């Protein structure tokens, strides 16, 4: 009996993992239990099920928090001493949040964790597709399986990098095959160029058609190819390429719907307007180049569609990925390895870097643009109202006086600074430092090294972000009070680092807090850099001070 998604789904969502593995995947019961220590914390592990020595383990937390990535790897290494081949499910006490982890271990290479995050609100199909690979049928059971076979199945299910490379390896053959179908371009280099251009376009279209953006048809390209063949005949006069694709690229995606000809609307259906260069008339498609001569038969596209249809295509960057999902990470790998040749100096930039670049450039640009349109919202802070009132006689001065009563952006910062500082920056700042840590704050007193001996120890979670030691906690707290004092216009009291003022308490840490948006602890670095550097008062927002604030946020004034 094959793996049944309908029966497996509620078991996954309820956290009944033993029943999921034993009754739906064909594994055996295993009741082994272990207690493993990472840092100062003990973690309970319970075996869910096993197959031929490969064991699935559950580590359920007592609260709603899961161990951080570093702790998970430490626990995995500890577990390997007892259970060499395994996967681990980290879950909250109610199983609403699960993190399935398999670690790739190869000689001469560092450990590499492959995780699949699951939330109960999700259907879980992509995770179930991975677990389906671990399904053992009665026929396979009778034929005999080894632990090596089960381990290879786990690798196939969870090792995203291997799938990325597998897609690239197969994809690498398609431009070479595709260019053989291209007729009308004499130069080999131009044919190779155009083959890459067409495949780029087709991959982009596959993303948006799978989301239903093209006439609400997830198989838009294949269905339009078949319709063209029915109406015009296969490769008759107007091929799919010339009759449909070129018009889709140049006219459909390049024009707003109201500007399209009626016959085009009938041909293409309801498709979006894409204001981008990918579908503009390419250099090689111009009439004075090869535009009138290029011919590509339907068979070329049928082969490409057959290959693409083996994979799932997703526009979003969800952590839940099916084992045959194609996402922007996979395409980035292809673009870097093949299309954007490295020798040309083109590289794929992943989202963590582009996020940092965007926050460091787009947000300051938006503030500057807003300031040009509405200077009063930025320049007439309450600190300048007295200056505005001191001016008299001129109509312009009276206007300043009248507008001085209007709160500005910087007044909002002054009145509620914690709203504009990321929760990860102020985490734990409302708690008094332990005496053995606070004793090392004064660098003017003797025996500094001895007084700071405890600073190199890990800090408890109520004070620290994941993996932070006391030294980093102190530096972050110092930077927090410096920034907060500048926002409020108050003189910072160094005592606040160890003993926060009794009149102040940290606001609730909620998702989305702050002007730019909240971040989880896993992105604390980018959150702190953006939250501090982009939210300083106007007199300090020079390029040099922004850069200095980013460095100081981590380095701290005492290191």
C-alpha positions as MATLAB code, in Angstrom:
seq = 'XXXXXXXXXXXXXXXXXXXXXXXXXXXXXXXXXXXXXXXXXXXXXXXXXXXXXXXXXXXXXXXXXXXXXXXXXXXXXXXXXXXXXXXXXXXXXXXXXXXXXXXXXXXXXXXXXXXXXXXXXXXXXXXXXXXXXXXXXXXXXXXXXXXXXXXXXXXXXXXXXXXXXXXXXXXXXXXXXXXXXXXXXXXXXXXXXXXXXXXXXXXXXXXXXXXXXXXXXXXXXXXXXXXXXXXXXXXXXXXXXXXXXXXXXXXXXXXXXXXXXXXXXXXXXXXXXXXXXXXXXXXXXXXXXXXXXXXXXXXXXXXXXXXXXXXXXXXXXXXXXXXXXXXXXXXXXXXXXXXXXXXXXXXXXXXXXXXXXXXXXXXXXXXXXXXXXXXXXXXXXXXXXXXXXXXXXXXXXXXXXXXXXXXXXXXXXXXXXXXXXXXXXXXXXXXXXXXXXXXXXXXXXXXXXXXXXXXXXXXXXXXXXXXXXXXXXXXXXXXXXXXXXXXXXXXXXXXXXXXXXXXXXXXXXXXXXXXXXXXXXXXXXXXXXXXXXXXXXXXXXXXXXXXXXXXXXXXXXXX';
ca = [
       0.000    0.000    0.000;
       1.555    3.353   -1.030;
       2.163    6.301    1.266;
      -1.163    8.010    1.999;
      -0.951   11.805    2.292;
      -4.487   12.142    3.639;
      -3.817    9.865    6.603;
      -0.328   11.201    7.234;
      -1.223   14.908    7.265;
      -3.251   14.995   10.535;
      -0.614   12.850   12.251;
       2.049   15.386   11.303;
      -0.048   18.342   12.395;
      -0.925   16.765   15.761;
       2.664   15.704   16.394;
       1.834   11.995   16.499;
       5.178   11.170   14.935;
       5.475    7.587   16.147;
       2.226    6.627   14.455;
       3.290    8.559   11.363;
       6.550    6.630   11.050;
       5.310    3.196   12.124;
       1.897    3.013   10.469;
       2.383    5.228    7.433;
       6.099    4.937    6.626;
       6.593    1.287    7.577;
       9.238    1.828   10.267;
       9.585   -0.003   13.605;
       8.926    1.121   17.171;
      11.893    2.360   19.169;
      11.590    3.401   22.819;
      15.133    4.556   23.503;
      15.582    7.775   25.506;
      18.619    9.990   26.036;
      19.520   13.119   27.962;
      22.091   15.288   26.168;
      23.737   18.474   27.397;
      24.629   21.548   25.334;
      26.131   24.435   27.268;
      24.387   24.608   30.631;
      21.129   23.046   29.448;
      19.956   19.422   29.328;
      17.792   18.285   26.433;
      15.594   15.170   26.485;
      15.625   13.004   23.355;
      13.085   10.261   22.655;
      13.331    7.867   19.724;
      10.263    8.101   17.487;
      10.988    5.072   15.287;
      13.860    3.308   13.563;
      14.573    1.398   10.388;
      17.606   -0.833   10.011;
      19.590    1.255   12.504;
      18.553    4.653   11.168;
      16.644    6.401   13.972;
      14.246    9.331   13.999;
      14.553   11.304   17.269;
      12.266   13.862   18.895;
      13.527   16.711   21.064;
      10.465   18.496   22.444;
      10.988   21.761   24.287;
       9.215   22.607   27.520;
       8.072   25.961   26.122;
       7.513   27.636   22.776;
      11.198   28.109   21.970;
      13.354   25.811   19.865;
      17.132   25.519   20.309;
      19.159   27.863   18.131;
      21.155   26.565   15.155;
      24.454   26.354   17.027;
      22.897   24.370   19.873;
      21.238   22.015   17.410;
      24.555   21.178   15.775;
      26.139   20.549   19.175;
      23.289   18.217   20.090;
      23.609   16.421   16.768;
      27.302   15.756   17.386;
      26.506   14.430   20.854;
      23.763   12.215   19.470;
      26.090   10.801   16.806;
      28.131    9.177   19.567;
      25.141    6.929   20.325;
      23.082    6.950   17.117;
      25.275    7.494   14.081;
      22.582    7.547   11.367;
      19.630    9.677   12.375;
      17.411   12.687   11.851;
      16.083   14.941   14.599;
      12.726   16.649   15.009;
      12.906   19.694   17.278;
       9.397   20.664   18.369;
       7.573   22.961   20.759;
       5.662   21.320   23.577;
       2.398   21.396   21.575;
       4.083   20.397   18.262;
       2.705   23.503   16.563;
       6.237   24.383   15.429;
       8.573   21.656   14.202;
      12.066   21.793   12.751;
      13.191   18.608   11.000;
      16.972   18.416   10.776;
      19.284   16.080    8.906;
      23.012   16.796    8.988;
      25.277   16.038    6.068;
      28.543   14.552    7.258;
      31.259   13.985    4.677;
      34.978   13.314    5.241;
      37.067   16.457    4.946;
      34.036   18.765    4.886;
      32.319   20.694    7.704;
      28.962   19.535    9.010;
      26.057   21.023    7.096;
      22.575   21.000    8.605;
      19.566   20.658    6.324;
      16.375   21.781    8.032;
      12.720   21.824    7.082;
      10.529   24.130    9.158;
       6.906   23.123    9.661;
       4.093   25.102   11.244;
       0.740   23.569   12.093;
      -1.061   26.255   10.100;
       0.531   24.917    6.923;
      -0.789   21.903    4.997;
       2.622   20.247    5.184;
       2.595   18.793    1.682;
       6.206   19.694    0.964;
       7.408   17.978    4.162;
       5.213   14.952    3.474;
       6.747   14.703    0.016;
      10.147   14.378    1.672;
       8.899   11.822    4.174;
       7.387    9.849    1.315;
      10.946    9.087    0.180;
      11.484    7.345    3.549;
       8.448    5.074    2.984;
       9.281    1.345    3.064;
       6.853   -1.008    1.312;
       6.250   -4.641    2.235;
       8.020   -5.732   -0.935;
      11.108   -3.708    0.001;
      10.932   -5.087    3.531;
      10.941   -8.658    2.257;
      13.734   -7.959   -0.204;
      15.848   -6.572    2.606;
      17.150   -3.077    3.285;
      20.361   -1.834    4.874;
      21.029    1.229    6.992;
      22.977    2.597    4.038;
      19.865    2.492    1.862;
      17.760    4.301    4.468;
      20.509    6.899    4.967;
      20.702    7.516    1.211;
      16.943    8.075    1.149;
      17.214   10.629    3.950;
      19.946   12.371    2.012;
      17.813   12.458   -1.136;
      14.899   13.908    0.841;
      16.688   16.593    2.821;
      19.906   17.498    1.011;
      18.859   20.622   -0.891;
      22.324   21.280   -2.268;
      22.439   17.934   -4.043;
      19.077   18.697   -5.657;
      20.290   22.147   -6.686;
      23.342   20.629   -8.321;
      21.285   17.843   -9.878;
      18.991   20.379  -11.525;
      21.969   22.351  -12.761;
      23.674   19.219  -14.066;
      20.587   18.299  -16.070;
      19.907   21.879  -17.041;
      23.418   22.257  -18.420;
      22.558   19.865  -21.245;
      19.445   21.773  -22.332;
      21.001   24.991  -23.678;
      23.335   22.846  -25.732;
      20.431   20.825  -27.085;
      18.179   23.861  -27.473;
      20.616   25.842  -29.604;
      20.700   22.987  -32.135;
      17.037   23.749  -32.885;
      17.660   27.449  -33.467;
      17.760   28.336  -37.149;
      18.494   31.711  -38.694;
      21.407   32.761  -36.450;
      24.675   32.164  -38.234;
      27.204   32.890  -35.476;
      27.615   30.099  -32.929;
      28.245   32.569  -30.107;
      25.019   34.412  -30.951;
      23.068   31.137  -31.023;
      24.406   30.234  -27.560;
      23.515   33.704  -26.321;
      19.988   33.487  -27.654;
      19.460   29.983  -26.255;
      20.296   31.350  -22.785;
      17.969   34.318  -23.298;
      15.042   32.070  -24.233;
      15.605   29.675  -21.344;
      15.859   32.605  -18.929;
      12.514   33.852  -20.129;
      10.863   30.451  -20.021;
      12.045   29.796  -16.455;
      10.634   33.123  -15.325;
       7.306   32.327  -17.011;
       7.229   28.934  -15.270;
       7.417   30.678  -11.919;
       4.525   33.021  -12.561;
       2.342   30.480  -14.380;
       2.558   28.098  -11.417;
       1.191   30.901   -9.225;
      -1.796   31.244  -11.556;
      -0.772   34.684  -12.820;
      -1.148   33.735  -16.496;
      -4.837   33.435  -17.375;
      -5.292   31.450  -14.132;
      -3.650   28.477  -15.865;
      -0.759   26.731  -14.025;
       0.171   24.953  -17.299;
      -0.196   28.065  -19.417;
       2.743   27.547  -21.796;
       2.062   23.895  -22.589;
      -1.654   24.462  -23.056;
      -1.022   27.433  -25.372;
       1.454   25.355  -27.368;
      -1.130   22.641  -27.846;
      -3.789   25.192  -28.787;
      -1.503   26.769  -31.377;
      -0.840   23.359  -32.865;
      -4.552   22.616  -33.070;
      -5.362   25.952  -34.667;
      -2.342   26.477  -36.919;
      -0.864   23.014  -37.280;
       2.438   21.870  -35.831;
       5.324   23.947  -37.245;
       3.052   25.245  -39.993;
       3.868   28.727  -41.240;
       3.664   30.393  -37.840;
       5.395   28.251  -35.244;
       4.621   28.496  -31.556;
       7.753   30.597  -31.229;
       6.825   33.252  -33.764;
       3.029   33.152  -33.558;
       2.748   33.060  -29.759;
       5.935   33.415  -27.715;
       7.331   36.550  -29.325;
       3.984   38.298  -29.008;
       3.696   37.158  -25.392;
       7.164   38.483  -24.582;
       7.210   41.749  -26.537;
       3.560   42.810  -26.638;
       1.828   40.915  -23.832;
       4.242   41.457  -20.975;
       5.361   44.778  -22.448;
       1.969   46.510  -22.645;
      -0.756   47.300  -20.170;
      -3.952   45.400  -20.745;
      -5.884   48.462  -21.877;
      -3.248   49.143  -24.544;
      -3.300   45.674  -26.113;
      -4.984   44.929  -29.399;
      -8.216   42.875  -29.206;
      -6.701   39.979  -31.128;
      -3.784   39.903  -28.699;
      -6.133   39.652  -25.730;
      -7.822   36.671  -27.353;
      -4.482   35.027  -28.089;
      -2.832   35.546  -24.721;
      -5.733   35.722  -22.275;
      -5.524   37.619  -18.989;
      -1.828   38.151  -18.299;
      -0.049   40.819  -16.222;
       1.974   43.760  -17.478;
       5.636   43.310  -16.580;
       7.678   46.474  -16.699;
      11.102   44.888  -17.013;
      13.881   44.359  -19.503;
      13.827   40.570  -19.631;
      11.020   40.495  -22.206;
      11.966   43.553  -24.231;
      13.064   42.997  -27.799;
      16.523   41.515  -27.502;
      19.492   42.756  -29.480;
      19.448   39.562  -31.559;
      15.703   39.900  -32.227;
      15.965   43.297  -33.896;
      15.075   43.375  -37.624;
      18.562   44.534  -38.598;
      20.093   41.519  -36.830;
      18.379   38.124  -36.940;
      14.809   39.127  -36.012;
      13.236   38.201  -39.352;
      15.161   34.963  -39.754;
      15.005   33.234  -36.359;
      12.999   30.002  -36.362;
      12.595   27.546  -33.496;
      10.395   24.448  -34.019;
       7.752   23.335  -31.554;
       9.748   20.225  -30.660;
      12.390   22.366  -28.943;
       9.799   23.806  -26.553;
       8.123   20.454  -25.977;
      11.445   19.061  -24.736;
      12.051   22.038  -22.451;
       8.527   21.848  -21.013;
       8.899   18.098  -20.395;
      12.041   18.782  -18.394;
      10.640   21.736  -16.435;
       7.479   19.809  -15.560;
       9.520   17.377  -13.472;
       9.965   20.085  -10.843;
       7.834   22.293   -8.637;
       8.248   26.021   -9.191;
       7.724   28.548   -6.398;
       8.090   32.314   -6.379;
       8.236   32.678   -2.619;
      11.109   31.928   -0.277;
       9.332   29.703    2.200;
      11.467   27.475    4.413;
       9.193   24.586    3.425;
      10.585   23.140    0.233;
       9.626   20.042   -1.652;
      12.513   17.851   -2.737;
      11.951   18.778   -6.371;
      11.127   22.427   -5.816;
      12.797   25.056   -7.975;
      13.114   28.368   -6.144;
      15.205   31.514   -6.642;
      18.141   29.910   -4.804;
      18.283   27.147   -7.398;
      18.080   29.602  -10.278;
      20.754   31.729   -8.661;
      23.028   28.716   -8.623;
      22.342   28.171  -12.332;
      22.847   31.818  -13.241;
      26.162   31.889  -11.425;
      27.405   28.558  -12.781;
      26.192   28.835  -16.336;
      24.342   31.895  -17.551;
      26.297   34.630  -15.745;
      29.711   33.117  -16.314;
      32.106   33.839  -13.450;
      34.804   34.915  -15.850;
      32.487   37.791  -16.825;
      32.468   38.963  -13.213;
      28.768   38.252  -12.593;
      27.735   36.566   -9.337;
      24.432   35.623   -7.740;
      23.788   37.598   -4.559;
      21.662   35.798   -1.979;
      18.859   37.375    0.017;
      20.784   38.057    3.228;
      23.211   40.328    1.376;
      20.552   41.985   -0.774;
      18.474   42.611    2.360;
      21.387   44.407    3.987;
      22.114   46.410    0.816;
      18.461   47.395    0.488;
      18.132   48.532    4.092;
      21.333   50.526    3.864;
      20.361   52.316    0.659;
      16.613   52.251   -0.010;
      15.474   53.315    3.458;
      17.796   56.326    3.725;
      16.736   57.286    0.205;
      13.056   57.156    1.195;
      13.681   59.322    4.258;
      15.611   61.836    2.175;
      12.854   61.885   -0.465;
      10.197   62.378    2.206;
      12.222   65.202    3.715;
      12.346   67.018    0.373;
       8.572   66.766    0.059;
       7.775   67.647    3.670;
      10.654   69.422    5.377;
       8.570   70.489    8.339;
       8.097   66.853    9.367;
      11.837   66.474    9.738;
      13.290   69.863   10.591;
      10.977   71.500   13.136;
      11.604   69.234   16.072;
      10.521   70.454   19.484;
      14.099   71.432   20.169;
      13.874   74.134   17.447;
      10.494   75.588   18.369;
      12.070   78.189   20.613;
      14.272   79.211   17.700;
      11.217   79.490   15.446;
       9.354   81.635   17.985;
      12.366   83.925   18.387;
      12.016   85.026   14.769;
       9.530   87.818   14.140;
       8.331   90.114   11.431;
       8.681   87.975    8.373;
       5.784   85.957    6.967;
       8.102   82.966    6.605;
       9.025   83.161   10.276;
       5.351   83.257   11.244;
       4.825   80.137    9.149;
       7.597   78.446   11.105;
       5.968   79.467   14.363;
       2.599   78.111   13.275;
       4.068   74.796   12.144;
       6.285   74.417   15.193;
       3.418   72.885   17.124;
       3.243   69.981   14.685;
       5.073   66.852   15.915;
       7.942   65.758   13.700;
       9.558   62.438   12.960;
      12.212   63.184   15.546;
       9.579   64.075   18.161;
       8.139   60.595   17.708;
      11.583   59.159   18.298;
      12.046   61.269   21.401;
       8.669   60.423   22.911;
       8.811   56.667   22.335;
      12.339   55.643   21.322;
      11.915   51.952   22.097;
       9.280   51.629   19.420;
      11.942   52.421   16.828;
      14.689   50.187   18.176;
      14.481   46.535   17.230;
      13.485   44.108   19.984;
      16.709   42.146   19.502;
      18.715   45.276   20.333;
      16.933   45.923   23.634;
      16.525   42.241   24.594;
      17.294   41.819   28.290;
      18.173   45.486   28.804;
      15.453   45.843   31.443;
      17.140   43.330   33.763;
      19.824   44.111   36.325;
      23.176   42.604   35.477;
      24.424   39.942   37.886;
      26.981   41.283   40.356;
      29.826   39.162   38.946;
      29.231   40.750   35.511;
      28.544   44.319   36.636;
      31.789   44.386   38.597;
      33.746   44.487   35.354;
      32.060   47.559   33.867;
      34.384   50.207   35.325;
      37.570   50.039   33.232;
      39.354   52.630   35.410;
      39.626   50.361   38.435;
      42.472   47.857   38.877;
      42.350   44.113   38.165;
      40.196   44.578   35.066;
      41.044   41.187   33.549;
      40.199   39.398   36.772;
      36.930   41.314   37.166;
      35.899   40.417   33.607;
      36.774   36.746   33.820;
      33.097   35.741   33.791;
      32.414   37.800   30.661;
      33.541   34.993   28.358;
      30.876   32.597   29.608;
      27.548   32.051   27.783;
      24.754   34.287   29.001;
      21.264   33.004   29.975;
      18.482   33.428   27.421;
      16.710   36.097   29.470;
      19.724   38.350   28.884;
      21.207   37.104   25.624;
      20.461   36.533   21.995;
      21.335   33.067   20.675;
      25.060   32.230   21.126;
      25.870   35.510   22.936;
      28.383   35.489   25.759;
      28.328   38.069   28.563;
      30.918   40.229   26.793;
      28.586   40.617   23.803;
      25.553   41.198   26.039;
      27.314   44.056   27.829;
      28.400   45.632   24.531;
      24.867   45.448   23.140;
      23.357   46.929   26.324;
      25.857   49.791   26.272;
      25.047   50.527   22.643;
      21.316   50.347   23.353;
      21.489   52.929   26.171;
      23.718   55.195   24.075;
      21.246   55.191   21.169;
      18.216   55.535   23.435;
      19.783   58.483   25.243;
      20.536   60.231   21.962;
      16.945   59.727   20.805;
      15.497   61.137   24.008;
      18.039   63.958   24.242;
      19.109   62.856   27.715;
      22.607   62.387   29.049;
      23.397   58.697   29.325;
      24.069   57.435   32.812;
      26.672   54.613   32.661;
      24.956   53.005   35.644;
      21.979   52.160   33.430;
      23.969   49.400   31.719;
      24.048   47.433   34.966;
      20.970   48.840   36.684;
      18.197   50.128   34.385;
      16.283   53.073   35.879;
      13.282   51.973   37.906;
      11.015   54.284   35.906;
      11.735   52.385   32.714;
      10.697   48.919   31.608;
      11.208   47.246   28.250;
       8.190   47.272   25.932;
       6.686   43.990   24.842;
       8.707   42.316   22.108;
       6.204   41.719   19.367;
       6.566   40.828   15.733;
       6.620   43.797   13.412;
       7.623   46.315   16.094;
       9.539   49.300   14.789;
       9.441   51.517   11.742;
      11.262   49.102    9.491;
       9.876   45.842   10.909;
      10.732   43.199   13.462;
      13.198   40.383   13.021;
      13.747   37.059   14.658;
      16.865   36.372   16.646;
      18.352   34.430   13.726;
      18.666   37.745   11.879;
      19.855   39.762   14.835;
      22.917   41.079   13.010;
      21.035   42.703   10.164;
      18.307   43.852   12.530;
      20.728   45.620   14.839;
      22.667   47.203   11.998;
      19.521   48.515   10.357;
      17.686   49.404   13.543;
      20.539   51.504   14.865;
      22.154   52.907   11.733;
      18.993   54.032    9.995;
      17.216   55.547   12.993;
      19.621   58.066   14.415;
      18.612   61.722   14.855;
      19.222   63.913   11.807;
      22.311   65.655   13.132;
      24.129   62.315   13.351;
      23.117   60.729   10.068;
      26.340   61.375    8.202;
      27.813   58.493    6.257;
      30.774   58.183    8.584;
      28.621   58.092   11.718;
      26.223   55.578   10.216;
      29.169   53.312    9.426;
      30.657   53.914   12.861;
      27.376   53.095   14.561;
      27.225   49.727   12.800;
      30.693   48.839   14.005;
      30.112   50.143   17.515;
      26.896   48.195   17.783;
      28.916   44.984   17.814;
      32.338   46.072   18.982;
      31.132   48.228   21.851;
      33.027   51.112   23.395;
      34.985   48.943   25.848;
      36.512   46.338   23.546;
];
